[in-house]
Amino acid sequence: MVNIRAEFRNLWSGSPVLVVTALVMLGTFWGAVAGIFLDPRTVTGVPAWLKPAKFGISTAIYLMTIAWLYRYIRVWPRLLRAAAWTMSLVIYFEIAVIDIQAARGLISHFNHSNPVDSALFAAMGAAIGVLWLASVIVLAALFKQKFENRAWGWALRLGMLITVLGSASGGLMVAPTHDQLQALKAGEKVPAIGAHTVGAPDGGPGIPGAGWSTEHGDLRVPHFVGMHGIQMIPLFVWIFARRRTAAVWIAAASYVALFAILAWQALRGESIVAPAGLTMTVLAAWMAATGIAMAIALVSGKPAARVAAQGY
């Protein structure tokens, strides 16, 4: 049975600042959930407070995960403390802007309605760049750190690498869409530059809760999958392949392949809930290749050796 107090103490020992910030973000999540029920306004066809709720819970999970990772890292303590503070301050700023724009009944992302909104979105973009660099520092520290269990060490490294790459995929959303680009070339005022949806404006029918388009491509799908590599790869390894390094690499490669397939699907303007025959064929091939490779690795592979005084 999981000892919640002990686990919380372990997280706190990893990084108190990350844990405190995660708890604050959890509070903003519940506040935004209340807003969904109390505020009838909508933004791009969904409740105005849905985006703050999603960002509140996602940042809380991410910060808790990074605090958990810090338990395994003994190198570069000062640099990692600075990275933790950087992450926390950036996330406070991001959530503050998202919540303020929601309170105003406006979109926070891609908003170029006026100079103030443009400046806010530009500042958010710069802040996210700083957050990404702080995440790269954590990734580099994981590669520097030695682990008693090599498979577990590679699970953490590759999971974080996927998350870093997945977070960078958010850059695909800020480019002008075809219609926006044509309007800009014509000298027209464009209130939003960039979009989640491929093939239609944001705001159409979406999956309840997530908001992902049910009729067109949506770049949030691969972004979401990529961002959660740091949770999914270690979870898989902990359940199925605790000392099988080959299985870790196969799991990571398979996850990257899935991320790439979902990005390819979205960029073709195809909804995640309505895959075409070609997409289904590619997914079937991905599943088969993953299953065969993983079966071979788990049956014939040798357990990873212990190399240092640190493990799970």
Secondary structure, DSSP 8 states (H G I E B T S, - for coil): ---HHHHHHHHHHH-HHHHHHHHHHHHHHHHHHHHHHH---EETTEETTHHHHHHHHHHHHHHHHHHHHHTT--S-HHHHHHHHHHHHHHHHHHHHHHHHHHHTT--SSSB-SSHHHHHHHHHHHHHHHHHHHHHHHHHHHHHHS--SBHHHHHHHHHHHHHHHHHHHGGGGGSS--HHHHHHHHTT---SB---SEESS-TTSSB-TTT--BSSSEETHHHHHHHHTHHHHHHHHHHHH-TT-HHHHHHHHHHHHHHHHHHHHHHHTT--TTS--HHHHHHHHHHHHHHHHHHHHHHHH-----B-SS---
